[in-house]
């Protein structure tokens, strides 16, 4: 697997959040992401299919300079359930440069759904 499963760390037992509510679910993990990389927290597809669980922020990002506990925003989570995945990807430091125009591509300005893929 490309991602590392993140599990809910709930010593008190199950955490129940009312429908439509949100909470930061602790994982009990802290880490040092290497400089030049980002830790991307992604939803687990099985949690979405089985329980309708979604990350409230879409994708979480753990920056290389963050040292706090990794937490995930979810709904009803039993202790020990795998709740998300962590993928480390290169994230080089960049500088944005303003340009008068961009080079042309075949896609051009076509946005959402413009590639014809489903």
C-alpha positions as CSV (number, residue, x, y, z in Angstrom):
1,X,0.0,0.0,0.0
2,X,1.2,3.5,-0.7
3,X,-0.3,5.0,2.5
4,X,0.2,4.3,6.2
5,X,-3.1,3.7,8.0
6,X,-3.8,6.1,10.8
7,X,-5.9,4.7,13.7
8,X,-8.2,6.5,16.2
9,X,-6.5,6.7,19.6
10,X,-9.4,6.8,22.1
11,X,-8.4,5.5,25.5
12,X,-11.8,6.5,26.8
13,X,-13.6,4.3,24.3
14,X,-15.8,5.3,21.3
15,X,-16.2,8.9,20.4
16,X,-19.7,9.8,19.2
17,X,-20.3,13.0,17.3
18,X,-23.8,14.1,16.3
19,X,-24.8,13.9,12.6
20,X,-23.4,16.9,10.8
21,X,-21.0,17.5,13.7
22,X,-17.2,17.6,13.5
23,X,-14.4,16.7,15.8
24,X,-10.6,16.3,15.7
25,X,-9.9,12.6,16.3
26,X,-6.5,12.0,17.9
27,X,-4.2,9.4,16.5
28,X,-1.7,9.4,19.4
29,X,1.1,10.0,16.8
30,X,3.6,12.8,16.5
31,X,6.2,12.8,13.8
32,X,8.9,14.8,12.1
33,X,8.2,15.0,8.4
34,X,11.5,15.5,6.5
35,X,12.2,19.0,5.1
36,X,11.1,19.1,1.5
37,X,8.2,16.7,2.1
38,X,4.6,17.0,3.1
39,X,2.5,14.5,5.1
40,X,-0.8,14.3,3.3
41,X,-3.8,12.8,5.3
42,X,-6.3,11.3,3.0
43,X,-9.7,9.7,3.6
44,X,-9.9,5.9,3.6
45,X,-12.2,4.9,0.8
46,X,-13.7,2.0,2.8
47,X,-14.7,4.4,5.6
48,X,-16.5,6.5,3.0
49,X,-18.3,3.6,1.4
50,X,-19.2,1.8,4.7
51,X,-20.0,4.7,7.0
52,X,-20.2,7.9,4.9
53,X,-17.1,9.3,6.7
54,X,-15.3,12.2,5.1
55,X,-12.5,14.5,6.1
56,X,-13.9,17.9,6.8
57,X,-11.0,19.6,5.2
58,X,-10.7,17.2,2.2
59,X,-7.0,16.5,2.6
60,X,-5.0,17.3,5.7
61,X,-1.4,18.4,5.4
62,X,1.4,17.9,8.0
63,X,4.1,20.4,7.4
64,X,7.8,19.6,8.0
65,X,7.9,22.1,10.9
66,X,4.8,20.8,12.7
67,X,5.5,18.7,15.9
68,X,2.1,18.4,17.4
69,X,-0.2,15.3,17.5
70,X,-1.7,14.3,14.2
71,X,-5.5,14.6,14.4
72,X,-8.2,13.8,11.8
73,X,-11.6,15.5,11.5
74,X,-14.3,12.8,11.3
75,X,-17.7,11.6,12.7
76,X,-18.4,8.3,14.7
77,X,-15.1,6.4,15.3
78,X,-14.5,3.4,17.5
79,X,-11.1,3.2,19.1
80,X,-8.5,1.4,17.0
81,X,-10.4,1.7,13.7
82,X,-8.2,2.8,10.8
83,X,-9.6,6.2,10.0
84,X,-7.3,7.7,7.4
85,X,-4.1,7.2,5.4
86,X,-0.9,9.2,5.5
87,X,1.2,9.6,2.3
88,X,4.5,11.4,2.2
89,X,5.2,13.2,-1.0
90,X,8.0,15.5,-2.1
91,X,6.9,19.2,-1.5
92,X,9.9,21.3,-2.6
93,X,10.0,24.9,-1.5
94,X,9.1,27.1,-4.4
95,X,8.9,30.8,-5.1
96,X,5.9,32.1,-7.1
97,X,6.8,34.4,-10.0
98,X,4.2,36.6,-11.7
99,X,4.0,36.1,-15.5
100,X,2.2,38.2,-18.1
101,X,1.1,35.0,-19.9
102,X,1.4,31.2,-19.6
103,X,2.5,28.8,-22.3
104,X,-0.3,27.1,-24.2
105,X,-1.4,23.5,-23.6
106,X,-3.8,21.2,-25.4
107,X,-6.1,21.4,-22.3
108,X,-5.9,25.2,-22.1
109,X,-8.4,26.6,-19.6
110,X,-10.6,23.5,-19.5
111,X,-11.5,22.9,-15.9
112,X,-13.6,20.4,-14.0
113,X,-14.6,17.4,-16.2
114,X,-13.0,18.9,-19.3
115,X,-10.8,15.9,-19.9
116,X,-13.8,13.6,-20.5
117,X,-12.8,11.1,-17.8
118,X,-15.3,9.8,-15.4
